[in-house]
Each structure stands twice: as C-alpha cells, then as structure tokens.
Amino acid sequence: MSDATLNNPTPQFGTAEYTNSPTTDHCQYCHQPVPTSYYRINDSIACTACAEKARGELSRDTHAAYVRALLFGIGAAILGMILYATFEIVTGLIVGYVSLAVGWFVGKAMIKGSGGVGGKRYQITAAVLTYAAVSMAAVPVWIHYAGEHKRAQQQKLEQKQSTAEEQRQLETEFGQPHQAPPPSATSAPPAEPPSPKMSFGAAIGQLALLGIASPFVEVWEGGPSFSWAIGIIILLVGIRIAWRMTAGRPLEIYGPFNNSAPLP
C-alpha cells in the first residue's frame, strides 16, 4: 500500500461517517467492511490490516529511499535544464515561468523515487536541484550563441578574403601595377608569449561556476532591473513548489476503536 493511497483514500459518497458508530462503514483503503474493531488513519476509517500496513510504512525514510530520490531528482533537473535552454534558444525569449515547470519536475521525480517519502533533506535537495537546473540552463545558451558569433566572424573573414582575391584578379587582367605594401606592413609583429591553455576540467569548472551565478550576472553588469526582479521571484516560486512537494506527509494512526452497533 503506497503513501499516495494512504493519503488519498477513495471517498465513500454512498455512506456517511459517524465518529462513534462506524458499523456500516467500510475501510477506505481496501474497501472491505469494518470488522469488530477499526482504526483511523488521519480522518479516514481503516481496518486492522490496513492500519498495520500504514504503521509499517511510517518509517520508510531510509538511505536507499533518499538515494533513489536524489537520482530521480538529478534526472529531472537535467531534463528541466534542457527544456529551459531549448525554449530560450528556439524562441529567443527568456521566460522565467519555465522555472515553475522545473520545480514541479524535480519535486515530482523525487517523490516518485522515494516512494512518497519526504522530509527536510528531501526539501533542501529539491530546492538546490531546482536552482541548479534553472541557473545552469544559461551555459548551453551561451555555448549556442558563442558558436553563432564564431560562425559570423568566420563568414566575414571569408568575405574579406574573397574581395581581396577578386581585386588582385582585376589588377592582373587590366595590367595595373601591383603596389608593394609598405615595409611596416610586411614586417612581422613582435611575437607574443603564448597564453597557457586551460584544461578541459578547468574549463568545465569555470562554466559551471558561471552557470550557477548566471541569475546574478545581470546585476553585476548593469544593476538590478524590473525584469530581473520578476525572474528571481518566479525562480523562488519554482523552488517553493519543489519544496512543498517534497515535504513530509505524516500519517497519524488512532485506535483501535470498538465497532459495536449503537443501541436502538
């Protein structure tokens, strides 16, 4: 019996619940008639077997459950980062509302991975993963636009070379003397010492740090703006969604109670 079933039993619309006389009621988890004694799980009537199952599931916050929740959350964070970056690259728009979807993805995935278990460490992890997914989405966007800028520069250089080649051909065809470049132009510039190349790991680390700080880059460069403030607020709301979804859902079990029929 899962936590989702325990927290959301099927309501019995055909019967009324009476606190002191649940003789005609059924267990709201297995839907069997309540025997001689019954329990209450939060506000729902349960039979002895379902109450025992629920009591056994109250302490399932194990290391394995947290590890599964963490792995599911990381996967959801990566998916959310891809979604955020793809949307911005395709549309050219920075829409902070995608942060809400990222928070929902992370929270839903972690609860799925833990089997419904939540708590403080799940909430902190979900908040960190949501922030990391949204902030790191800036890295693939930067890489995309850097590649476009490099291609544009390469096209400009090729156009200049093509124009110079056409000019030389015209001078050759019409017999115009080729003017030698001035000596200062032919002299090689002084050699500069080669800059040390950054290792692949260092480059990845630097990109990761820039990505983590990306929500505050705009403030660093030009100061806070209204659009930046709105984006930060939406990001906090997305983190709040993940935080609430991974909160613990305690089950309180009361009983047993005597299931005796009321006197006529």
C-alpha positions in Angstrom: 0.0 0.0 0.0 1.6 3.2 -1.2 1.7 6.6 0.6 -0.4 8.1 -2.2 -3.2 5.6 -1.3 -2.8 6.3 2.4 -3.1 10.0 2.0 -5.8 9.9 -0.7 -8.3 7.1 0.1 -11.2 6.7 -2.2 -14.1 8.7 -0.6 -17.3 6.8 0.2 -20.0 9.0 -1.2 -22.7 6.5 -0.5 -22.2 6.2 3.2 -21.8 8.7 6.0 -19.1 8.5 8.6 -20.0 8.6 12.2 -17.3 9.0 14.8 -18.9 6.9 17.4 -20.7 4.3 15.3 -19.0 3.3 12.1 -20.8 -0.1 11.9 -22.0 0.4 8.4 -18.7 1.9 7.1 -16.1 0.2 5.0 -12.3 0.5 5.2 -11.4 3.4 2.9 -8.2 1.7 1.7 -9.2 -1.9 0.9 -13.0 -1.1 0.8 -13.9 -4.1 2.9 -16.5 -3.9 5.7 -15.0 -2.8 9.0 -14.8 -5.8 11.4 -15.2 -5.8 15.2 -12.5 -3.1 15.7 -11.3 -0.3 13.5 -8.7 2.4 13.3 -8.5 5.9 12.0 -5.6 7.0 9.7 -5.8 10.7 10.0 -9.5 11.3 9.3 -10.2 8.0 7.4 -11.6 4.8 8.7 -9.3 1.8 8.2 -9.4 -1.9 9.1 -6.8 -3.6 11.3 -4.7 -4.9 8.3 -4.5 -1.6 6.5 -3.6 0.2 9.8 -0.8 -2.3 10.3 0.5 -1.7 6.8 0.3 2.0 7.3 2.2 1.8 10.6 4.9 -0.2 8.8 5.3 2.5 6.2 5.7 5.4 8.6 9.4 4.8 9.0 10.5 4.2 5.4 12.8 7.3 5.2 15.9 5.1 4.6 19.2 5.9 2.9 18.1 3.9 -0.1 14.9 5.9 -0.4 16.9 9.1 -0.3 19.5 7.9 -2.9 16.6 6.9 -5.3 15.0 10.3 -4.7 18.3 12.1 -5.4 18.9 10.1 -8.6 15.4 10.8 -9.9 15.8 14.5 -8.9 19.1 14.8 -10.8 17.5 13.3 -13.8 14.5 15.7 -13.6 16.9 18.7 -13.1 18.8 17.8 -16.2 15.6 17.4 -18.2 14.4 20.8 -16.8 17.7 22.4 -17.8 17.4 21.1 -21.3 13.8 22.2 -21.5 14.7 25.7 -20.3 17.7 26.1 -22.6 15.9 24.7 -25.6 13.0 27.0 -25.2 15.2 30.1 -25.0 17.4 29.0 -27.9 14.4 28.2 -30.2 12.3 31.2 -29.3 15.0 33.7 -28.4 12.9 34.6 -25.3 13.8 34.4 -21.7 10.6 33.3 -20.0 11.1 32.8 -16.2 7.8 30.9 -15.9 9.7 27.8 -17.1 11.2 27.8 -13.6 7.8 26.7 -12.3 7.8 23.6 -14.5 11.3 22.8 -13.5 10.4 22.9 -9.8 7.4 20.7 -10.4 9.5 18.2 -12.4 12.1 18.0 -9.6 9.6 17.6 -6.8 7.5 15.1 -8.6 10.5 13.0 -9.6 12.0 12.9 -6.1 8.7 11.9 -4.5 8.4 9.2 -7.2 11.9 8.0 -6.5 11.4 7.9 -2.7 8.1 6.1 -2.9 6.3 9.0 -1.4 8.7 9.7 1.5 9.6 13.3 2.1 11.2 15.5 4.7 13.7 18.3 5.4 16.6 16.8 3.5 14.4 16.0 0.5 13.2 19.6 0.5 16.7 21.0 0.7 17.9 18.7 -2.1 14.9 19.7 -4.3 15.5 23.4 -3.8 19.2 23.1 -4.7 18.4 21.0 -7.8 15.8 23.4 -9.0 18.1 26.4 -8.7 20.9 24.5 -10.3 18.8 23.4 -13.3 17.5 26.9 -13.9 20.8 28.7 -13.5 22.9 26.1 -15.4 20.5 26.4 -18.4 22.4 29.6 -19.2 25.5 27.5 -20.1 24.2 25.8 -23.3 22.6 29.1 -24.3 26.0 30.8 -24.1 27.6 28.0 -26.0 25.0 28.2 -28.7 25.3 32.0 -29.2 29.2 31.8 -29.0 29.1 29.3 -31.8 26.8 31.6 -33.9 29.2 34.5 -33.2 32.2 32.5 -34.3 30.5 31.4 -37.5 29.5 35.0 -38.2 33.1 36.1 -37.7 34.4 33.3 -40.0 31.9 34.4 -42.7 33.1 38.0 -42.5 36.7 36.8 -42.8 35.9 34.7 -45.8 34.1 37.6 -47.5 37.1 39.9 -47.0 39.5 37.2 -48.4 37.2 36.7 -51.4 37.0 40.5 -52.1 40.8 40.8 -51.9 41.2 37.9 -54.3 38.8 39.5 -56.8 40.7 42.8 -56.5 44.0 41.1 -57.3 42.5 39.3 -60.3 41.2 42.7 -61.7 44.6 44.2 -61.3 46.2 41.3 -63.2 43.7 41.4 -66.0 43.9 45.2 -66.6 47.7 45.4 -66.2 47.6 47.6 -63.2 50.9 47.6 -61.3 50.8 45.8 -58.0 51.9 48.1 -55.3 54.1 46.5 -52.7 52.9 47.0 -49.2 54.9 49.4 -47.1 57.8 47.9 -45.1 55.9 48.4 -41.8 53.1 46.2 -43.1 55.4 43.4 -44.2 57.4 43.3 -41.0 56.1 40.7 -38.7 54.7 41.9 -35.4 56.6 41.1 -32.3 55.9 37.6 -31.1 53.7 37.4 -28.0 54.2 34.7 -25.5 51.5 32.0 -25.9 48.8 32.1 -23.3 48.6 28.9 -21.3 45.8 26.7 -22.4 43.1 25.8 -19.9 42.5 22.2 -19.3 39.2 20.6 -20.1 38.3 20.0 -16.5 39.2 23.6 -15.6 37.0 24.9 -18.4 34.1 22.8 -17.3 34.5 24.0 -13.7 34.6 27.6 -14.8 31.5 27.2 -16.9 29.7 25.5 -14.0 30.6 28.4 -11.7 29.4 31.0 -14.3 26.2 29.0 -14.7 25.5 28.9 -11.0 26.0 32.6 -10.8 24.0 33.4 -14.0 20.9 34.7 -12.3 23.0 37.5 -10.8 25.2 38.3 -13.8 22.8 40.9 -15.0 23.0 42.7 -11.6 26.8 42.5 -11.7 26.9 44.0 -15.2 24.2 46.7 -15.2 22.5 46.7 -11.8 19.1 45.3 -10.9 16.1 45.8 -13.2 12.4 45.1 -13.0 12.6 42.1 -15.4 15.4 40.7 -13.4 13.5 41.0 -10.1 10.4 39.3 -11.7 12.6 36.4 -12.9 14.1 36.0 -9.4 10.6 36.0 -7.9 9.4 33.3 -10.3 12.5 31.2 -9.7 11.8 31.4 -5.9 8.2 30.3 -6.6 9.6 27.3 -8.6 11.9 26.4 -5.7 8.9 26.8 -3.4 6.9 24.3 -5.5 9.7 21.7 -5.3 10.0 22.4 -1.5 6.3 21.8 -0.8 6.1 18.7 -3.0 8.9 17.0 -1.1 7.7 17.9 2.4 6.9 15.0 4.7 3.4 13.8 4.7 2.9 12.4 8.3 0.3 9.7 8.9 -1.4 9.6 12.3 -3.0 6.4 13.3 -5.6 6.3 16.1 -7.2 3.2 17.6 -8.3 0.6 17.9 -11.9 1.5 18.4 -14.7 -0.8 19.2 -17.0 -1.3 16.3 -20.2 -2.0 18.1 -23.7 -1.2 16.8 -25.5 1.6 18.5 -28.3 0.6 20.8 -31.9 1.0 19.4 
